[in-house]
Amino acid sequence: MTKIVPEDKARQGHWGWHALRILIAGLLLAFIAWGAVEIYGELIKSPTTQQTVPAAPPAAQKSTQGS
């Protein structure tokens, strides 16, 4: 026999500490994975993708040394 429950009294249940711990653990694991991917991305970066500052032309360096 089915129990009749009024709509204002029907509940799924409470969240509790168990669900909170699972949500926090999932969030921490996501941050750890994100950090690992960031570190890996920096390690495999090729030298051509890094920007370098060009040196001054040799003619400009000679003119400043003579003054």
Backbone as a printed PyTorch tensor [residue, N CA C, xyz], in Angstrom:
tensor([[[  0.8300,  -1.1680,   0.0000],
         [  0.0000,   0.0000,   0.0000],
         [  0.8850,   1.2450,   0.0000]],

        [[  0.5200,   2.2150,  -0.8210],
         [  1.2710,   3.4480,  -0.9610],
         [  0.8960,   4.4230,   0.1340]],

        [[  1.9320,   5.0200,   0.7210],
         [  1.6980,   6.0020,   1.7740],
         [  1.4790,   7.3650,   1.1370]],

        [[  0.4450,   8.0700,   1.5120],
         [  0.1430,   9.3910,   0.9800],
         [  0.7920,  10.4340,   1.8880]],

        [[  1.6440,  11.2560,   1.2600],
         [  2.3650,  12.2930,   1.9970],
         [  1.9640,  13.6450,   1.4150]],

        [[  1.5910,  14.6070,   2.2590],
         [  1.2490,  15.9350,   1.7450],
         [  2.4640,  16.5830,   1.0630]],

        [[  2.2110,  17.4290,   0.0640],
         [  3.2840,  18.0440,  -0.7170],
         [  4.2190,  18.8990,   0.1360]],

        [[  3.6980,  19.5810,   1.1340],
         [  4.5530,  20.4430,   1.9550],
         [  5.3890,  19.6500,   2.9520]],

        [[  5.1140,  18.3700,   3.1290],
         [  5.8800,  17.5310,   4.0590],
         [  6.8590,  16.6010,   3.3310]],

        [[  6.7310,  16.4720,   2.0000],
         [  7.5850,  15.5590,   1.2390],
         [  8.9960,  16.1410,   1.1250]],

        [[  9.9980,  15.2970,   1.3660],
         [ 11.3970,  15.7280,   1.2920],
         [ 12.2310,  14.6060,   0.6820]],

        [[ 13.2850,  14.9990,  -0.0120],
         [ 14.2280,  14.0380,  -0.5480],
         [ 15.1550,  13.5270,   0.5480]],

        [[ 15.4610,  14.3720,   1.4480],
         [ 16.4150,  14.0300,   2.4950],
         [ 17.3430,  15.2140,   2.7140]],

        [[ 18.1890,  15.1290,   3.6800],
         [ 19.0960,  16.2300,   3.9670],
         [ 20.4520,  15.9450,   3.3420]],

        [[ 21.2220,  16.9940,   3.1250],
         [ 22.5380,  16.8560,   2.4890],
         [ 23.5030,  16.1350,   3.4220]],

        [[ 23.6670,  16.6630,   4.5740],
         [ 24.5470,  16.0220,   5.5420],
         [ 26.0210,  16.2440,   5.2410]],

        [[ 26.8530,  15.7410,   6.1390],
         [ 28.3060,  15.9280,   6.0310],
         [ 28.9140,  15.0480,   4.9500]],

        [[ 28.3150,  13.9110,   4.6830],
         [ 28.8650,  12.9910,   3.6820],
         [ 28.9080,  13.6440,   2.3020]],

        [[ 27.8130,  14.2560,   1.8950],
         [ 27.7670,  14.9100,   0.5860],
         [ 28.7160,  16.1020,   0.5400]],

        [[ 28.8230,  16.8380,   1.6230],
         [ 29.7350,  17.9770,   1.6650],
         [ 31.1780,  17.5260,   1.5000]],

        [[ 31.5460,  16.4400,   2.1680],
         [ 32.9100,  15.9170,   2.0400],
         [ 33.1900,  15.4600,   0.6120]],

        [[ 32.2220,  14.8470,  -0.0270],
         [ 32.4140,  14.4080,  -1.4120],
         [ 32.5900,  15.6060,  -2.3420]],

        [[ 31.8010,  16.6480,  -2.1580],
         [ 31.9230,  17.8430,  -2.9860],
         [ 33.2730,  18.5290,  -2.7840]],

        [[ 33.7250,  18.6350,  -1.5530],
         [ 35.0170,  19.2690,  -1.2770],
         [ 36.1580,  18.4310,  -1.8390]],

        [[ 36.0920,  17.1120,  -1.7050],
         [ 37.1320,  16.2330,  -2.2560],
         [ 37.1880,  16.3550,  -3.7780]],

        [[ 36.0490,  16.4260,  -4.4250],
         [ 36.0270,  16.5960,  -5.8780],
         [ 36.6260,  17.9130,  -6.3050]],

        [[ 36.3470,  18.9630,  -5.5580],
         [ 36.9170,  20.2710,  -5.8600],
         [ 38.4320,  20.2680,  -5.6890]],

        [[ 38.9170,  19.6510,  -4.6270],
         [ 40.3660,  19.5620,  -4.4150],
         [ 41.0460,  18.7500,  -5.5140]],

        [[ 40.4300,  17.6510,  -5.9100],
         [ 41.0070,  16.8570,  -6.9910],
         [ 41.0340,  17.6330,  -8.3060]],

        [[ 40.0180,  18.4370,  -8.5600],
         [ 40.0020,  19.2510,  -9.7710],
         [ 41.1340,  20.2760,  -9.7430]],

        [[ 41.3880,  20.9040,  -8.5880],
         [ 42.4900,  21.8610,  -8.4780],
         [ 43.8440,  21.1850,  -8.6510]],

        [[ 44.0000,  19.9900,  -8.1120],
         [ 45.2560,  19.2570,  -8.2650],
         [ 45.4920,  18.9040,  -9.7340]],

        [[ 44.4550,  18.4510, -10.4180],
         [ 44.5850,  18.1180, -11.8380],
         [ 44.9120,  19.3580, -12.6560]],

        [[ 44.2740,  20.4710, -12.3410],
         [ 44.5290,  21.7200, -13.0500],
         [ 45.9880,  22.1440, -12.8610]],

        [[ 46.4850,  22.0630, -11.6440],
         [ 47.8770,  22.4180, -11.3800],
         [ 48.8510,  21.5210, -12.1220]],

        [[ 48.5640,  20.2300, -12.1690],
         [ 49.4420,  19.3010, -12.8830],
         [ 49.4740,  19.6180, -14.3760]],

        [[ 48.3410,  19.9500, -14.9480],
         [ 48.2990,  20.2920, -16.3670],
         [ 49.0390,  21.6000, -16.6310]],

        [[ 48.9160,  22.5660, -15.7460],
         [ 49.6420,  23.8290, -15.9090],
         [ 51.1530,  23.5980, -15.8750]],

        [[ 51.6120,  22.7920, -14.9310],
         [ 53.0510,  22.5080, -14.8260],
         [ 53.5250,  21.7590, -16.0610]],

        [[ 52.7550,  20.7730, -16.5080],
         [ 53.1220,  20.0150, -17.6950],
         [ 53.1730,  20.9260, -18.9220]],

        [[ 52.2370,  21.8410, -19.0290],
         [ 52.2190,  22.7720, -20.1540],
         [ 53.4450,  23.6600, -20.1790]],

        [[ 53.9200,  24.0740, -19.0260],
         [ 55.1340,  24.8910, -18.9670],
         [ 56.3720,  24.0620, -19.3160]],

        [[ 56.3780,  22.8010, -18.9520],
         [ 57.5390,  21.9540, -19.2290],
         [ 57.6810,  21.6300, -20.7080]],

        [[ 56.5750,  21.4750, -21.4130],
         [ 56.6660,  21.0920, -22.8200],
         [ 56.6830,  22.2930, -23.7530]],

        [[ 56.6840,  23.4920, -23.2140],
         [ 56.6840,  24.6830, -24.0550],
         [ 57.9670,  24.6910, -24.8810]],

        [[ 57.8350,  24.8260, -26.1860],
         [ 59.0120,  24.8070, -27.0580],
         [ 59.7290,  26.1510, -26.9890]],

        [[ 61.0280,  26.1690, -27.2790],
         [ 61.7880,  27.4280, -27.2100],
         [ 61.2990,  28.4680, -28.2140]],

        [[ 60.6750,  28.0600, -29.3040],
         [ 60.2070,  29.0240, -30.3000],
         [ 58.9880,  29.7970, -29.8170]],

        [[ 58.2770,  29.2750, -28.8490],
         [ 57.0990,  29.9810, -28.3560],
         [ 57.4520,  31.0050, -27.2830]],

        [[ 58.6630,  30.9340, -26.7560],
         [ 59.0770,  31.9020, -25.7450],
         [ 59.5280,  33.1800, -26.4330]],

        [[ 59.1380,  34.3050, -25.9050],
         [ 59.5120,  35.5720, -26.5040],
         [ 60.8470,  36.0260, -25.9390]],

        [[ 61.7210,  36.4890, -26.8190],
         [ 63.0230,  37.0020, -26.4010],
         [ 63.1210,  38.4630, -26.8000]],

        [[ 63.8970,  39.2130, -26.0580],
         [ 64.1170,  40.6210, -26.3580],
         [ 65.3290,  40.7100, -27.2670]],

        [[ 65.1950,  41.3070, -28.4570],
         [ 66.3400,  41.3900, -29.3630],
         [ 67.4130,  42.3170, -28.8030]],

        [[ 68.6580,  41.9810, -29.0770],
         [ 69.7850,  42.7920, -28.6060],
         [ 69.9150,  44.0220, -29.4900]],

        [[ 70.5760,  45.0240, -28.9750],
         [ 70.8030,  46.2490, -29.7420],
         [ 71.7780,  45.9480, -30.8800]],

        [[ 71.6510,  46.6460, -31.9990],
         [ 72.5680,  46.4250, -33.1190],
         [ 74.0070,  46.7830, -32.7250]],

        [[ 74.9930,  46.1000, -33.2990],
         [ 76.3930,  46.3810, -32.9320],
         [ 76.8200,  47.8160, -33.2100]],

        [[ 76.2720,  48.4770, -34.2280],
         [ 76.6630,  49.8560, -34.5570],
         [ 76.2660,  50.7990, -33.4230]],

        [[ 75.1320,  50.5850, -32.8210],
         [ 74.6850,  51.4450, -31.7250],
         [ 75.5510,  51.2650, -30.5000]],

        [[ 76.0650,  50.0800, -30.2770],
         [ 76.9000,  49.8240, -29.1120],
         [ 78.2600,  50.5090, -29.2660]],

        [[ 78.8060,  50.5510, -30.4910],
         [ 80.1130,  51.1750, -30.7130],
         [ 80.0350,  52.6840, -30.5270]],

        [[ 78.9360,  53.2960, -30.9470],
         [ 78.8330,  54.7490, -30.8660],
         [ 78.7030,  55.1990, -29.4030]],

        [[ 78.1250,  54.4060, -28.5350],
         [ 77.9810,  54.8090, -27.1640],
         [ 79.2700,  54.5790, -26.3820]],

        [[ 80.1280,  53.6690, -26.8240],
         [ 81.3710,  53.4040, -26.1210],
         [ 82.3900,  54.5130, -26.3530]],

        [[ 82.3590,  55.1720, -27.4880],
         [ 83.3440,  56.2000, -27.7960],
         [ 83.0950,  57.5020, -27.0690]],

        [[ 81.9550,  57.7550, -26.5280],
         [ 81.6350,  59.0520, -25.9170],
         [ 82.2760,  59.2160, -24.5950]]])
